[in-house]
């Protein structure tokens, strides 16, 4: 059995940090063994992707201890920040970078150019890296996130149970979502926001909700995982996502796995997550609260539209790939690099 050294941020397996990148890393590490790889995880402490001197030293010592010729899969949150550590090591190691979110920096470009391969989580990300850095197309691979099978959410007749699953931080657009919701107090709805919180931003949102008199209809739960997260999806009618950027949008496929349509911004890989054919959701421009309010009002006011989107979500549900498919794709890249 061949070994792969997987270099990830410390805490990637912490349920209190349920980011898409952490979930992806955990699932891939768990499943690569079934494809003939012995996974050697190396978790590196530090404030990634803004490493301090201690984080730099920790990465340097971690990578230096990996034997010559080894295949190394590096989380992009780490790899994209320290070319002075990783580029020289690329002469003795077979480095592969797994990119969850491009940082669009010269440092990142240097690491990608030196790597044996780069894996992206969406076609959108692959095209962006080609446009940004002029990398060789054969160097770039796609391994879309998988999704676990889940029970169908029953939904409610009125469709008013809205769910947002995203880190409560400015780039996820919760302020835009609250602006949109504040225009619809004439309609029946409740919105549950699940995710870890940037405390300063969450405080602003709380004041915003009070000012707009919707604080009794918007509930922030903090991070949820396992059965608690499953229950939040089971109670929902639709996923709402107001992000300014998403490389794929794993929460979209998590919702679709339960037959839930998505009302989301048309950014990054979200259209890919929704899939081809009849879209199982509504897309709006990022940062446009009026457009988001219009989409939400259509959803809440039009029972026929709700049923069409629910039917489309159930059709998309049947086509979703699981995490084993993701791991097999990564295993193929590892094998190519190792050959």
C-alpha positions, 0 to 999 in steps of 0.5 A, spaced: 500 500 500 502 506 497 503 512 502 500 519 502 502 524 507 496 529 507 498 536 510 492 540 513 490 545 518 490 543 525 483 542 528 480 540 521 477 534 525 474 539 530 466 539 529 466 546 532 469 548 525 465 545 520 467 549 514 466 546 507 474 545 507 474 541 513 469 537 511 472 535 505 479 534 508 475 529 513 471 525 508 477 524 503 482 522 509 477 517 511 476 514 504 482 514 501 484 507 504 479 504 500 483 506 494 489 503 496 492 509 499 495 509 506 493 516 509 498 519 514 495 526 516 500 531 518 496 537 522 499 543 522 497 549 527 497 556 525 492 562 523 491 559 516 491 562 511 495 568 515 501 564 518 505 567 523 512 565 524 510 559 529 506 557 523 511 557 518 516 554 522 511 548 524 510 547 516 517 547 515 519 542 520 513 538 518 514 537 511 522 536 512 520 530 516 516 527 510 521 522 506 524 523 499 519 521 493 513 521 498 506 523 495 504 529 499 497 532 498 497 539 501 490 543 503 490 549 499 489 554 505 496 552 508 500 551 501 497 557 498 501 562 503 508 559 504 512 558 497 518 559 501 517 553 504 514 549 499 517 550 492 524 548 494 521 542 497 518 540 491 524 538 488 524 532 492 517 531 494 511 530 489 506 535 491 499 536 490 495 542 492 488 541 494 484 548 492 478 549 496 478 557 495 483 561 491 487 566 494 489 570 488 496 571 490 503 571 487 505 566 493 499 561 491 501 562 483 509 560 485 506 554 489 502 551 484 507 552 478 512 548 482 506 542 484 506 536 480 498 537 480 493 541 483 486 539 485 480 543 485 473 542 487 469 545 481 470 546 474 469 554 476 475 554 480 479 550 475 478 555 469 479 561 474 486 558 476 487 557 468 485 564 467 489 567 473 496 563 473 496 560 466 498 553 469 498 547 464 491 544 463 494 537 464 496 539 471 489 541 473 484 536 476 477 537 478 474 532 484 467 535 486 465 534 493 461 528 495 454 528 499 452 523 504 445 520 502 439 523 507 432 522 508 427 527 504 425 533 508 417 533 508 417 541 507 411 545 509 405 547 505 407 554 506 414 553 504 416 559 510 421 555 513 428 558 511 435 555 512 441 558 511 447 554 513 454 558 512 459 561 517 456 568 520 461 572 517 461 578 512 463 574 505 457 570 506 452 576 506 447 575 512 446 582 512 444 582 505 439 576 507 436 580 513 435 586 508 431 582 504 427 578 509 425 585 512 421 587 506 417 581 507 414 581 514 407 581 510 408 573 509 409 567 513 416 565 514 422 564 519 429 563 518 434 559 521 442 561 520 446 555 522 454 556 522 460 559 527 460 566 528 464 572 527 462 575 533 463 582 531 459 581 525 454 577 528 453 583 533 451 587 527 446 582 525 443 582 531 442 590 531 440 590 524 434 584 526 432 588 532 431 595 528 428 591 522 423 588 527 425 581 525 429 578 531 423 574 533 423 571 526 431 570 525 434 565 529 442 564 529 444 557 532 451 557 532 455 551 529 451 544 528 453 537 526 451 530 526 444 529 528 442 536 530 444 539 523 440 533 520 434 536 524 435 543 521 435 540 514 429 536 516 425 542 518 426 546 512 423 548 506 428 551 502 436 553 503 438 560 502 445 562 501 447 570 500 454 568 499 459 573 495 463 567 493 463 560 493 468 555 489 462 550 489 457 550 495 457 544 499 451 546 503 447 546 496 448 539 495 447 537 502 440 541 501 439 537 495 440 531 498 434 532 502 430 534 496 430 542 498 431 547 493 436 553 494 435 560 493 442 563 492 447 567 489 449 566 482 457 566 484 463 561 483 461 553 483 453 554 485 450 553 478 455 547 478 452 544 485 445 545 482 446 541 476 444 541 469 437 540 467 431 544 470 434 548 476 432 546 483 432 553 485 433 560 484 439 564 483 440 572 484 446 576 483 451 577 490 450 583 494 443 585 491 438 585 497 432 587 492 433 581 487 434 576 493 427 579 496 424 578 489 426 571 489 424 569 496 417 573 495 416 568 489 418 562 493 413 564 498 407 567 494 407 561 489 405 554 491 406 552 483 413 554 483 415 551 490 412 544 487 416 545 481 422 547 484 421 541 489 420 536 484 427 539 480 430 538 487 428 531 488 430 529 480 437 532 482 438 528 488 438 522 484 444 524 480 448 527 486 455 523 487 457 520 494 464 522 497 467 515 495 467 518 488 470 524 490 476 520 493 476 515 487 478 521 483 483 524 488 486 517 488 487 517 480 491 523 481 495 521 486 497 515 482 498 519 476 503 523 480 506 517 484 507 513 477 
